[in-house]
Amino acid sequence: MCGIAGYFGTPDAPVPTEALLNDMISAVAHRGPDECAVVARPGFGFAHARLSIIDISGGSQPMSNPDGTVWLIFNGEIFNHIELRQELEERGRRFRTKSDTEVILHLYDEKGLDCVEDLNGDFSFAIWDSRRNRLMLARDRMGVRPLFYTEHNGCLFFASEVKSLLTVPGIQAELDPYALDEIFTLWFPLSPRTAFKNVLELPPGHVLTATPSGQLVRPYWQLNFPDAEGDGPFNGRTEADMAEELRALLFDASKIRLRSDVPVGAYLSGGLDSSIITAAVKQITPDTLRTFSVTFESDEFDERDEQQEMVRALGTQHEELTSSLADIGRDFPAVIAHTETPLLRTGPAPLFALSGLVNRAGFKVVLTGEGADEVFAGYDIFKEAKLRRFCAAQPDSRFRTLLYRRLYPYLPKLQNQSQSSLAAFFSAGGASLDDPLYSHLPRFRTTAGTKLFLSRDIRERIGDYDALAALRDSLPADFTRWHPLSQAQYLESSYLLPGYILSSQGDRMSMAHSVEGRYPFLDHRLVEFAANIPPKMKIRALREKHILREAVQDLLPKSIADRPKQPYRAPESQSFAGPCAPAYVDEQLGPEAIEKNGYFDAGAVGKLLAKCRKRPSVGTRDNMALVGIVSTQLWHKEFVDGGQSEVKHGLPHAVAQQQEH
């Protein structure tokens, strides 16, 4: 895992200096504290900050081919690099290092832009080919590793994080009002848009090529599902047969993600997904596994008992970190500095602190269970959509209350829920059965209620832009032919997963402390296999992830194997409005700061803050609104007013010292 930055210039563009490359890469030194290097040639410049994990002595970057005509900088890991190397050597290729970086160089030399199709990994990389006067940017299929770019003064600048781009003279941070509208509706900006006006992300599964004549962005991979009508590719296969192949794929995905020249740990949440990964690793290697978890002071959010049950069952060496309201409030400015986007949830904050614990324990790599809920239909939203369709067809069914209880077995832990509110929720969606966003409309509409706090000026700048219409327009042509569950899975896997889960809760929080997260459930072979599994084998009645549970039931204690999904949540409004609220809340949410930045209505914000301070808990909309307002104000302070000061506070001490000298 690393940080990359660079530029590509047209012949008449001013040539950026090596000093600028050093500034760009210094801004993301937390991504690679072990080694930094730059290379500058006419027309291009590359910079690299390295977190050494594979071939520690020989994998330095930027790396070139022997004659120096092709250069590469690479962030991430290629998990099948051993197999690819063997194939390349059989074709006569000779290697100077044992790194996965050199594998990419050789593949590019053989296959050009199509080299990405052979890679199984989490990556973003840049290749400069002087023979063709061409820059290539590429990003992994699922969007695990970030890559951003912008044009300025005739140059294309790119980097792992936007803060690198902001070191370029003349590039200034400005909030994109359309992105704000999308975040306050969908939770994330629609790719390639980012929170920063005129800064784009390279979408997952895409390649960008740039030459003096222009740029082209094209997909090389897209998640696809079988048509709902007709026989799918797995027609005629038994459940046992599919479960066996699923298990084999999952074990191999876990095995190749253990490839590392440094120790590998694992996150253990206490839920099904991380428990499966931990159990699989224990089957693969006899070594004692180090596991890490976050716990909460409040029983409403805590899963300590389930975590400890898995620790006892698997015999891992375990460390836990307890997150409090005060911790979340304290860490939130650094969280926003690393996510580089406004947030509606505080969930990233405990994960930011957890990666700090992992770093202090001496680990650079952890396996996690992210992706299973998207790939195998584990979220409540999938079952909610199924139940809403049932309620639309059977509005007077006497089974409704029983089904609510089956759907929400953790309901006693949740506050502000009632049978009447559930009945209202499940009765609301019948009129939109044909909407391609049907499964997610209740969430999007609830979230969009937070836009009531936007200022008049921002509303006018947004105008008649409709984030939901933009989302519908971005869907693939085949979308309407898929089963409703497949449609819902696509929305989660192709939008929310890369747009929020893997970025704000994933890469940005782990790499804030120089820790690489690896995700076996997001191996593209497993993702493609799961997409072809019939929907009825993913949700059986209201049992989520049915086929996954069947595939691994012998690996886990029965209480964990049968445990319903417990959504990961963290305390929200009380982190900013309770007795332990940080001092910056009054500063950033006061009328003067709100009016100066211009994003929100000062009067409405004042009333919301007073309401949250008066009540120990508030509803979903108000929780999200307060977090969204706080995070947007912090974003403005960090990137528009500030100087990225909070990023240093989020770094390991050694990296902060490196930036100071």
N, C-alpha and C positions, 0 to 999 in steps of 0.2 A: 504494500500500500504506500502511496506517495502523493505528492502534490506536483502538478505540472502547470506550466505557463509558457506563453510564447506569442509570436506574431508572424504574419506573412504579409509582405508588402509588395505593391506594384512597383515597376521600375522607376517611376517618377515620384514615389512616396518618400518622405523623409525617413532616413534610416534610424530606428531606435538604437539607443546605446546599450552596451553591456551593463552599465550601471542601472538602467531601467529594468533589465531582466532580473538583476539582483533584487531590486525593489519589489518586483512582482512576486518572485518566489519567496522572499522574506515574509510577505503577507500571509503565506500558507505554510510557514515552517513547522507549524504544529502537525501537519500531515506527514512530514518527513524530517524528524530531528536528527537523523543519523548522518546525513551527508547532503550537501547542496552543491550544484554545479550548473554552469551555463555554457552555451555555445552560440556564437553569433557569426553569421555568414551573410554575404550580400543577398538581401531579399528575405531572410528569415532569421529568427532567433528562438532558441529553446532554453528553458530553465527547468530544473528538476530538484525536488526536495525528497530525499529517500528515507523510507522506513524499511530497513533491511530485514527481509523475512526469508527469501530464497536466494541461494548463492551469495552469501553475505560479502565474501571477498571479491567476487568477480562480476557482480550484477550492476555496477555503477552506470548511471545515465547522466546526460544523453549518450546514447549508443549509436554507432554507425556501422555500416557494412565495411568490409576491408578497404575499399577504395575511397570511402568517404563521400560517396554520391547519394546515399540514403541515410537519414538520421531519424531516430525514434526517441520519444519520451512517452512513458507508460505509467499509468496509475492503476493498481489492482493486481490481480493474480489470474494466470491461465492454469486452471486446475488439471487439464489434460496435457500439460507441456511435455511430460515424460513420453507419452504415446506419440505425440506429434514429432518430438525430437527423433524417436526411433524410426518413424516413417521417413523423415527428411534424411537421416543418415543412410537409410537403405537406398535412397535415391542419389546418394553421392555427396550430400551436404556435409561440411566440416564445421565444427563448433569451436569457439575460443573460450566459452564460459559454460556454466551449468544453469544459467538463468532462463526463466521463461521469456524474458525480454528478447533475447537473441532468437528464440523460436519465432516470434512475431516477425522479426526482420527477414528471416529465411522464407517464411510463408509468403510475406509480401513480395519478395523477389520472384517467387514462383507463380503466385496467383494474383498479384496486384490488389485491387480494391476488394476482391472476393475473399481475401485471406480471413476476414472476420467470420465467415461461415464455418470455418473449421475450429474456432475457438470455443472452448467451454470454460467460461470464467466470468469474473466481475471486473470490468475494465473501462477505462477511457484512455485513449492514446492519440498521439499526433505523429505523423510521418511526413518528413520533408524529402521529396524526390527531386534532386537537382536535374536529373536526366529529362524529366518531364516538366520541370518548373511547376510542381504541384504539391500542395499541402493536402493531407488527408487527416480528418478527424473522425474518430469512431467511438461509439459508446455501447456497452453491453446490452443484451436483449431486454432484461428486466428493469434496467435503470438503477442498478445498485450504486455505480460510481458516477459522480456528477461531472459535467463539462459545460462551460459557458463561453459565449463569444459575443463580440461586438465589433463594429467597424468605426474607425476613427482616423482622420487624416490620411486616407488612402491605404490604411493597414487593417488587416483582420487580426484582432487580439483575442486570445483564448486563455482559459485557466480553469483549474479545478473548482475554484470558488470566485465569486464576484469581487471580493475584496482585493484580489490581485489586479483585476481590471481597473479598480478605482485608484491604483497607484500611478496609472498612466496620466501624465499631464493633459488636462483638457477633458478627461472623462469624469463626469460628476454624477453623483447619485440623485435620482429623482424617482419618486414613487409613481408607478403606472396606475392611473385610476381604474382602468379596466381590470388590472390584476387585483386591486383591492376589492372590486365588485365580485370577482371570481372567488377570492379567498373567503369573503363574507357570504358566499353562497355554497361553494363546493368544498371549502377547506384548503384549496390549493389553486395556484394559477394554472390555466390550461397551457400545456406545453405547445409551442416553445416559449410562451410568454413567461417572464419572471416578474418579481416584485419591482425590479428596476426597469424604468423606461429605457428602451433602446438596447437592452441587454437580453440576449436569447439563450436558452439552453438547447443543446443538441438532444433531441428526443431519444428515448431508449430505442435500441435496435436500429439506429440510423447511422449513416456515414455522410460526412460533409467533404466535398472536394472543392478546393479553391485554386484557380489559376489566374494569370493576369487578365483573362477574358471574362472572369466571373466566378460565381459559386453555384453549387448544386447540392441540395440535401435530399437524400433518398433513403427509403427503408431497406434493410436487408432481412428483416424478420418481423413477423407480426403474430400475435396470439390468435388462434383460429379454433372454432368449434364446429362440430358436425351440424348439418341441418336438422331441425326438429322432426321434420317429416322424412320418412324413408329410413333405410338401414344405415347405421353408423359403422365405422371401421371395426368396432368391437362386437358387432352383432354376432350372436351365437356363442360368445365366450362366457364361461361361467364366472360367478363372483370369486370363487376360490382361485381360479386361474389368473384373473386380473389382480387379486390381492397378492398373489405370489410374485408376479412381475413387478408390481408396485414396490413390494418390500425389497426386491433385488436392486431396483433402481435407487431407492432411498439409501440403502446400505452403500452402494457404490458412490453416490453423490456425497455421502458423509465421509467415506474413505478418502476420496481424492481431495477433500477439503481439509484433511489432516496433514497434507503435504506441506512441510515447513521445516526450516532450519532453526526455528525457535519454538519454545513450548506453546501448545495450543490449549486454551481453556474453553469453558462453555457457560452461557447464561442459563439459569434454571429458574423459571418463573413460578413453577408449581403447577402450571397448566399442562395440557396434553402435548403440545407441540415441542416445547423445549425438553420435556421429559422423554419424548421419543428420540430426539437427537442425542441426548445424553445416554440413553440406554443403548442406542445403536453404536455409539463410540465405545462403550464398555464391551460390546460384543466384538468390535474390530481390533481393539488394542488392550493388552493386559495392564498397561500402565495406569496408575491412580490418576483419575481425572480431577483437575481443579475446576470447581464451579463457583459461580457468583450470582447473587440475587439482590433485588431491592425489596425492602419491606416498608410498611407504613405504620405510623402510630395509630391510625384509625382502623377499626375492624371493617369499616365500609370498603376499604381499598386493599386490605392486607391479605396475603396468601402465604404467610410464613408456615403455617401448619402443613400445607400441601408441599411446600418446598422441602421441609424437613423430612417428610415421609419419603420423598424421592432420594434425598441424601442418604437416609438409612438403608433404603432398598438397594441403592447402587454403590454405596460405600465411597462416595466422592469426598474429596477434601474441599470443604465449603466455606465461603466467606459471604457475609451479607452486610448490606448497608441499609440503615433505617432512614427514611426520608420524612421530614417534618414539614409543616406549613412554612416555618421560618426558612428551612433549607430551600424550598421551591422559590420563595420570594427572593432570597439572596442570590440564587444562581440564575434567575430568569434573564437579567441583562446579558450575561455571558451566553446563555442559550440562544437568544435572539442574534447576538453577534455572530454565532456560528451557523445558525440556520439561514440567516440572511433573508428572512421573510417574516411577515406578521403571522401569528398563530392564533388559533381559537381554543387550543387545549394546552394544559400544562404538562401533559404526559412526557414530553422530551426532557424536562428538568431532572427527574430522578434518574433517567438513563444517562444524562450528562454526568451526574455524580457517580453513577455506577462505573462508567468507563474510567473515571479517575481512580476508583478503588482498584480496578483491574491493572491500570498502569502502575500504581504504587506496589502492587503485588509482583511486578516484574514481567507481566504478560503483554504481548503485542497482538495476539490473535485470539478471538473467541468465536465459537460456533453458536448460532442462535436459531430459534424456531420460527422466525418471521417467514411469511409466505404460505404457511399451511392453511390458514383460514381463507385466503383468496383462492388457492389452488384446489382445495377440497371442500369448499363451501362451509366454513366453520362459523362465520359471523351470524349474529342474530338477524341481521338485515335480510339474509337469504330466507330464513324461516319466516320472518315477518311478512315478506312478500308472498310467500306460499299461503300463509294464514289469511292475509288480506284478500287474496283471490278466493279462498274458501268462503270468507265472510261475505264477499260480494255475491257469490253464487248461493250461499245458504244464510241469509241475513237473520233468520229466526232460529238458527240451530241452538239446541240446548247444550251443546258441547263446547260452546265458546269459552266459558269461564274455565273449564278444565284445560282447554288448549292453552289459554293464557298462562296457567300455572305450569304446564309442561314446557312452555317456551321460556319462561323466566323463573327457573328454580331458585335463583339467587334473589328473588324479589324482596324478601325481608330485609336485605342489606341496602336496598335502594330507597332513597327518600323521595318525597313528592310524587309518588305513584299511587294510583287508585284504580279500582275496577272501572269506574266511570270514565277516567281518562283513557284507559286501555280500550274500552269499548268505542270511545270516540275516535281513537287513533285507527283502529282496525275497520271502522266503518267509513273512513274518509277516502279510501283510495279507489273505490269501485268505478268512479266516473272516468278514470284515466287508464283503464286496462290496456289500451292499445298504445299508450305512450311508451317509447323505447326506454325512457327513464323511470318507468313505473316503480321498480323495486326501490329506487332511491329518492323518489319525490318527497316522501314525508321528511326525510333527513334534510334534503336541500331546502324545503320550504321552512322548516324550523330554523335552520341556519340563516336563511335569508332574512329572518326577522331581526337579525343583528344590524341590518342596514338602516334600521330606523334611527340609529345613532350617528349616521354619516351627516356631514355638514351640507348646507345648501350648495356651496361651491362645488364640492365633490360630486354631489348628485347631478349638477348641471354638466360637469365635465364627463360624467359617465353617460349622460343623455339617455337615449333609448336602447343602449347596449344591453343585451340579455344574455347572461352567462349560461343559462339553461339552453337557450337556442343555439349558442355557440357550441356547447357540449354535444347537442343532438347533431349538429352539422359535422362534427368531427368523427362521428361513428363510422365504422367500415360499412361498405355496401352490403355485405352479407349479414349484418347484425340482425335484421328483422326476421331472418330465416332460422335463427337459433332458438333453442328452448329458452323459456323465461329465466331459468336458473343460469344458463350459460350467459345470457345477456347481463344478468346481475354480476356474475363472476367477472365478465370482461370489464365492467365499470370499475370494479374494485381492483382488478389486477393491472389494468392498463392506465388507470387514472390515479386513484387514491394511493395505491401501493408505491409507485415511483414519485408521485407528487407530494406525498406527506410521510407515509410510514418509513420508506427506505431513505428519505432525505432528512426530514426533521427529527425523526426518532431513530434513524439508522446511521448512515454514514457520517452525518454532521456531528452527532453526539459521541460516537465512538472515536472519530478522528480528532475531535477536540482535545483528546488526551492521547493521541498517537496509538490508538487501538483499532485493529482491523476486524470488522465483523464479517463472518462468512455464513451463508444461508443455504444449507443443503436442500431445503424444500424448493428453492428457486433455481436449481439446476434445470436448464432448458429442456433436457430430455424428460425429466420428471413432469415438468409443466405441460409439455406437449402430450405426454401419455395421459395425464390426468384430464386434460381437456376432452379426450375421446371417451372417457368413462361415462356411461349413461347417467343422467342426473338422478335417477331413482336410487343409484348406488352411492351417491354422495350424501343425500338427505333421505333417510329411510324413516317414514312417518315424520317425526320432528327430531330425529337423532342425527345431528350434524356430523360430518366427516365419517360417515358409516364405513366406507370401504377402507379408509386409512386405519380406523380402529380395528377392523377385522385383520388387517395386514400385520399389525404389531401387537395384538392383544396379549401374546405370551411374554412380552418384554417388560410389562409394567404391572405394578400392583393393581388389583381390580378396581380399587377406589379411584385411582388416577385414570385408568383406561376407560372407565365408564363415566368419568366426571364431565358434566356439561360445560360448555364454553363459559368461562368467566372473563368478561372483557377487561383489558388492562385500562385502568383509570387512575388518575391522581387528583388530589384536592385542587380545587380551582379558585373560586371567588374568595374563599377565606385565606388563601395565600397572600392576597393583596388587600383585603378589607377586614381581616380579623385582627386580633390583639397583637399578632406577630408581624403585621404588615410592614414591609420595608419603607424607609423614608422616601424613596424615590416616587412612590405612588402619589403622594400629595404634590410633589414637584411636577410630575409628568401629567397628572390628571387635573391639575388646577386650571381655572379659567384662562389664565395668561398663556400657559403652555399649549392648551388645546386650541385656543384661537390663533396663536402664532403659527402652529403647524398646519392648521386649516383642514384637517381630515374629518373632524367630528364636531357635533353641536355641543358647545360647552354646557348649556343648561341641561340637556338630556344626560350628559355624562355625569354632571353633579348629582342629579337625582338618582341615577343608577348606583353611583358609589355610596350615596347615603342609604339606599335600600339594602345594598349588600352588607354594609356595616351594621345595620339594624337587625338583620336576620341571619341566623346561623347557617341557613341554606336557602338558595334561590333556585328557580327553574332553569332548564337547559338553556333557553335563549339568553337569559341574563348572565349565566355563567360564561357562555361563549362570548357574549358581548364585552364583558369586563376584561376577559383575557385578551380578546382581540384589540381592544382599545389600548390596554397597557402595552401589548407587544408592538403595536403600530407606532406608538409614541416612542418606545425604546428603539425601534428600528430607525426612526427619524433621527433620534439623538446620536445613534451609533454611526450611521452612514451619511446623513445629510449635514448634521451639525458637528459631529464628533471627529474622531480620527482613529476609529477602531480600537479604542483604549480597552474595551471590555474583553477583546479577544485574548490579550495577554493574560488577563486574570484567569481565563479558562485553560491556560496551558500548563503542562508540567513545568516545575520550577526550572529545570535545566534548559528547556526550550525558551522560556521567557528570558533567561540570562543570555541565551544565544542571540535573541533579537536585540538585546540591549547593548551588545558589544560589536 
